C-alpha cells in the first residue's frame, strides 16, 4: 500500500509540474492560440480545395482515349 501512495503522489506531482511548465512556455493565451490554429487550418483547407479543383479541371480537360 505504501508504494501505491508514492506512485499516486508522483503521478499527481508530475501532472502539476507539467501543467506549470506548459503555462510558462506557452507564448499565447488559450483563445489566441485556438484562433491561430483555426486560421491555419482554414487556410490549409482552402489551399487543398483549390488544388483539388484544379486537378479535377485538369483531369476533365485531358483527351479521352478509347
C-alpha positions in Angstrom: 0.0 0.0 0.0 2.9 2.3 0.7 4.1 2.0 -2.9 0.6 2.8 -4.2 0.6 6.1 -2.3 4.0 7.0 -3.6 3.1 6.2 -7.1 -0.1 8.3 -6.9 1.7 11.2 -5.3 4.4 11.0 -8.1 1.8 11.0 -10.8 -0.1 14.0 -9.4 3.2 15.9 -8.8 4.3 15.2 -12.4 0.9 16.4 -13.7 1.2 19.7 -11.7 4.8 20.3 -12.7 3.9 19.6 -16.4 0.9 22.0 -16.3 3.1 24.7 -14.7 5.8 24.3 -17.3 3.2 24.4 -20.1 1.8 27.6 -18.8 5.2 29.2 -18.5 6.4 28.4 -22.0 3.1 29.0 -23.9 3.6 32.2 -26.0 -0.1 33.0 -26.4 -3.2 32.8 -24.4 -5.5 29.9 -25.0 -8.0 31.8 -27.0 -5.3 33.4 -29.1 -3.7 30.0 -29.7 -7.0 28.5 -30.7 -7.7 31.4 -33.1 -4.2 30.9 -34.7 -4.8 27.2 -35.1 -8.3 27.8 -36.6 -6.9 30.3 -39.1 -4.1 27.9 -40.1 -6.4 25.0 -40.6 -8.9 27.2 -42.7 -6.0 28.5 -44.9 -4.7 25.0 -45.5 -8.2 23.6 -46.2 -8.7 26.5 -48.7 -5.4 25.6 -50.4 -6.3 22.0 -50.6 -9.8 22.8 -52.0 -8.2 24.9 -54.8 -5.7 22.2 -55.7 -8.4 19.6 -55.8 -10.5 21.8 -58.0 -7.5 22.4 -60.4 -6.8 18.7 -60.5 -10.4 18.0 -61.4 -10.4 20.5 -64.2 -7.1 19.1 -65.5 -8.4 15.6 -65.5 -11.6 16.7 -67.2 -9.7 18.6 -69.9 -7.5 15.6 -70.7 -8.2 13.9 -74.0 -10.3 10.8 -73.7 -8.7 7.7 -75.1 -10.6 4.5 -76.1 
